Amino acid sequence: MLNLRRYGKQDENDLFQLIESEGEEWNDYLTEEGRENYKKTLAGSLTLLAYEGEELCGYSRSIVDGEFHVYVCDLLVHQEKRGNGYGEKLMAAIYEKYPNHTVFVMSDVDEYYEKLGYRKEGTVFEVNPPSSS
């Protein structure tokens, strides 16, 4: 049975093992500096974990801006656990916690969210610092 709960310091090792299992695209979080920065980020985020018994199967990390919006920054389900609805359950838990907020997802996998029936709304741009002349 899947158990969803909020992230706590006791979950740190499980979470970093899950991130490490995902491969290169998550490597920024795995350097010494990256780990320390991500721990600080987790402390200021709504981070939900999906456990199956003692095994962490997935998580989501979101930023809540107050009374209007929730921004889902990370959604990850272990590769071997995908296809079981765990990502969808994590997303549903966010909606349940913030029913009056608009939820947005920062996506690298648009097809997944389209499959869930979500629609594209605008575009996200990465802002680069101005070049000094």
NORUR-V524215 format. One record per residue. N is the residue number from 1. OMEGA is omega in radians with two decimals (NA if undefined). Layout:
BEGIN
n={N:N}
omega={OMEGA:OMEGA}
END
This chain:
BEGIN
n={1:2:3:4:5:6:7:8:9:10:11:12:13:14:15:16:17:18:19:20:21:22:23:24:25:26:27:28:29:30:31:32:33:34:35:36:37:38:39:40:41:42:43:44:45:46:47:48:49:50:51:52:53:54:55:56:57:58:59:60:61:62:63:64:65:66:67:68:69:70:71:72:73:74:75:76:77:78:79:80:81:82:83:84:85:86:87:88:89:90:91:92:93:94:95:96:97:98:99:100:101:102:103:104:105:106:107:108:109:110:111:112:113:114:115:116:117:118:119:120:121:122:123:124:125:126:127:128:129:130:131:132:133}
omega={-3.12:3.11:3.09:3.10:3.10:3.10:3.00:-3.11:-3.12:-3.12:-3.01:-3.11:3.12:-3.10:-3.14:3.04:3.10:3.13:-3.14:-3.11:-3.04:3.10:-2.94:-3.04:3.11:-3.06:3.14:-3.13:-2.96:3.03:3.13:3.13:3.13:3.11:-3.12:3.12:-3.13:3.07:3.09:3.12:3.14:-3.12:-3.12:-3.07:2.93:-3.12:3.14:-3.11:3.08:3.13:2.98:-2.99:3.13:-3.05:3.05:-3.08:-3.11:3.08:2.99:3.06:-3.07:3.05:3.11:-3.05:-3.12:-3.01:-3.01:-2.94:2.94:3.13:3.12:-3.09:-3.10:2.96:-3.08:3.01:3.14:-3.07:-3.11:-3.10:-3.12:-3.14:3.14:3.12:-3.08:3.09:3.12:3.12:3.07:3.12:3.12:3.13:3.08:3.11:-3.13:-3.12:-3.09:-3.03:-3.10:3.12:2.96:-3.11:3.08:-3.14:2.98:-2.93:2.90:-3.08:-3.05:-3.09:-3.13:-3.08:3.06:3.11:3.11:3.12:3.10:3.13:3.11:-3.13:3.11:-3.08:3.06:3.09:2.98:-3.11:3.11:3.12:3.12:3.12:3.13:-3.10:NA}
END
